[in-house]
Amino acid sequence: MKNATLTVAFNAEKLDALVFHMGKKEANLQEELNETVQRLYEKYVPQATREYIDDKVARDGTGREIARRPVRPSSHRARTLRSEDTQAEKVEEHLPPV
């Protein structure tokens, strides 16, 4: 599963002060936010749902093939290219010589 990005509006001066003082204590704002969101997830998402998602993430990470749209045969692509070439030649026939 892919990660999502959260955007949070916060007063710029307060943020500067927070980052400054966290730096003094060798704390990382991103890590703290990640831990806080994880705690909220564990608090509000039911255990059964978390287990289902964890299982799904584990299966997706084991190299399981993702369902994809079937690839068209190469002969179709060749016919399409020939058709485009023919159309271009017809247009060129009607252009005045340079």
N, C-alpha and C positions, 0 to 999 in steps of 0.2 A: 504494500500500500504506500501511496505517496504522502508526503507531509503537506500540511496546509500552512499558510502564513497568516498570522494574526496581526492586525493593526490596532494599536491602542492610542487614543488621544490622551496626552498628559502635558501639563504645564512645562514649558521648556526650561525655565529657571529651576523648577523643582527637580526635573530630570537631571540637569547638570549637577545639582547639589547631591542627588542620590548617587550618581555615577562617581563623583569625586570621593564621597565618604565610603562607598563600597570599595573603591580602589585602595583606600587606606587600610581596610581590613582584608584586602586580597580576596574580595568577593566578586563574583561575576554576575552582572544583571541578567544576562541571557540564561545562564544556568538556573538562577533563582526563579525566573519566570517559567522556565520549562518545568521545574519541580512543582511550582504552584499550580500550573495547569494540570499536571499529572495527578496531584492531590484532589483537584476539583473533579477530574474524570473519575477517579476511584470513589469519590464521595457520592456522585450523582448517577453514574451509570451502573445499573444492576450487575451483580457478579456474573450471572449467566451470560449477559451480553458481552461483558469484558472477556470471558472465556471463549465465546464464539469468535470475537474479533482476534484474540490472540492466536487461536487455532488457524484462522483464515490467513493471518499474516505469516505464520510459520509455514503453511502450505505454499503460499505465494513465493516465499523466499527460498524454497528448495528446488527452484528451476522448473516448476510445473509450467507447461506450455500455456500461454495465454490464448484464449479464443481469438482468432483473427479471421478477417474476411478472406475467402478463397482467392487465390491469385489467378488472373485470367491466363489462358494459354498464350504462349509466345506468338503463335500464328495470328491471333487476334491483333496483337500489337504490330506485327509486320503488315497486316492488311490496313490497319489504321494509318501507319506511316506512308504506305504506298498511296493511299487515298489522299492524304495531305499533299504529297509530292505532285500528284496529278492535278489537284486543285490549284497549286502554286503555278504549275506550267500553264494552265488555262488563263490565269490572271496575267502572266508574263506575255502571252500571245497578244493580248489586247493593249499592252503598253507601247508607246512610241519608242523607237530606238534612241539610245542615248549617244 
